[in-house]
Amino acid sequence: MNIKSLAFLSCFYLVGCASLYSSQPAAVAKLAPTAGNKTAGTVTFTQRGDKVHVDGNIAGLTPGQHGIHVHEKGDCSAPDATSAGLHFNPSGKQHGNVSGGERHGGDLGNLVADSNGNATINVDIEGVTVTPGAANSVVGRGLIVHADADDFKTQPTGNSGKRLACAVVAAK
């Protein structure tokens, strides 16, 4: 095999591997600030087997930790986003931490904002899907960023405080 053939096959292989996840079902949430706030960003949900990978960037936060949750209703019409309802909980579980134990399907953990108010999320979650119409789908639900850290124990909210930003999760 000559060098050109080897180079071609290598490129073909890399493109094929890169497309493994790009063809997976996905959804996106474009966060907009609630009344009196400036938090905004974009979060993507990508199906990876039986898990959903959540990643994104959020700006306009105070430095420190902020709870982030998928909520039951895809409705951001109230000035404080209370129209999004409670945490999305398709399995009827207790509120908890995404890193282990029992939790709502919508429990995504805490964002950590830097000194400039910017945060990222990069987590894999179980118990939900991005398949539209499925009972455990995040599509059509609300995504909320809260003012305070999630304590992972207060039921059913995590004591995360007011809602700073809201988005409706939409199929990509």
N, C-alpha and C positions, 0 to 999 in steps of 0.2 A: 504494500500500500504506500503510495507516495504522500508527500507532505500536504499537497493540496487536498487530496481525498480525506486525509486524517483531519485537517482543519475544518473541512466542510462537515464531516460527521460529528466533530466536537461541537460546532455551532448548532447543528440540528438537534443534538442531544440536549444542550443547554436551553434552547428555546422550548423544547418539549417539556423539560423539567420546570421551567419558569411558568409555563402555562397550566401546570397542574392545579394551582390554586386560583388562577385568574378565571377559570371556567366554572368555579364553584358558585352556587347561589349566594347572593349578597344583598345587603340593604344598607341604606345610609340615613343618618340623622343630621340635619343642619340646625344646630342649636342657635336660638335667638334669645336675647335677654328678656326677662320679665320686667314689668314696670319698675323703673327706678334703678335698674341694674345695667351692667355692661358686658356680662359674660356671654361669649359666643364661641362657636367652633363647629367642627365636623367630626362625626364618629361613624366608622364603617363596621358593619357586622358581616362576617364571611363564614359560611358553613364549611367546616373541615371535619368530615366524617360525622361522628355523633356529638361534636362540640361546635360552638360558635366562637370564632376569634373576633374580639372587639378591639379596635384600635382607632386612635384619633388624637386630635389636638384641640385644646380648649384655652382660651385667653380671657383676660378681664376678671381674674379672680384675685382675692387677697392671698398673700403668701400663706402656705400651710395646707392642711388637709380639708377635702370637701367630698361629701358623699355623692355618689352617682348611681342612679337606679333607672331601670325600665319600669314605667308605670302602666297601669292597666288600660288606660284610655289614650288614644291618639288625639287628644284635644288640648290645645294650648291657648284656647280662647280667653280664659280668665286672666286678668292682669297679673295675678300671682301664680298662675298655672295650676291652681287647685283643680281645675277642670280635667286634669290628667288622671285624677283619682289616686288610688293607693298603689303600692308596689305590685308589679305583675307577679302573680303567684299561682301558676297553673297547676302545681302539685299540692297546694294546701300545706306548705311547710312553714316552719318558724323562720323569722328573719335571722340572717347570719352572715358570715364572712365568705366571700367567694373563694378564699384559699383553703377552705376545708369545712367539713361538717354540714349540718342541715342549713338550708337557705332558701329564700324565694328565688324563683327563676330570674327575677329582675335585679337581684342584688349583685352589683358590679364592683363593690369595694369602695376605696377612697382614691381620689385624685390627689396628687401632691403638687401644689403650685409653687413655682420658684419665686425669687424676689421680684420678678417682673410680672407675676400673675399668670404665667403660662404653665400648663400641665399637659401631660400625655396620658393616654390609657392604652394598655397593651396586655390583654388578658384573654384566656380561654375559659368559656363557661359551658356547663353541662345543663341539661334539662330543658333547653329551648332550641328553637330552630329559626331559620329565616324563610322557611317555606310558607308562602302566603296561604291563609285559610286554615292552617293547622292550629289546633287548640293551644299549643305551646309556642306559637310563632310570635316573634318580637315585631314583625311587620304590622303596621297599623297601630302600634302602641306608642306611648309617650316616653321620651328620654328626658330625665331631669337631672340637673346639677344643683346641689344644695350648698348653702352657706357654711355649714359646719361639717365636721368629720362624722362619719357613721361610727357609732360605738359598737356595732355588731351584736348588741344584746337587747336594747330597748325594743319592745314589741308594739306595733309591727313596723316601726319606721326607722329605727336606728338612731333616733334623736338627732337627725341631720339638719334640722333648722329649715329656714325659708328656702324657697325655690328661686334660684338665680337665673336659670335658663331652661328652655323647653324646646323640644323638637318632636315631630312625628316621624317615626321610623318608617321609611318607604323602601319598597323593593327597588333594586337597582336594575 
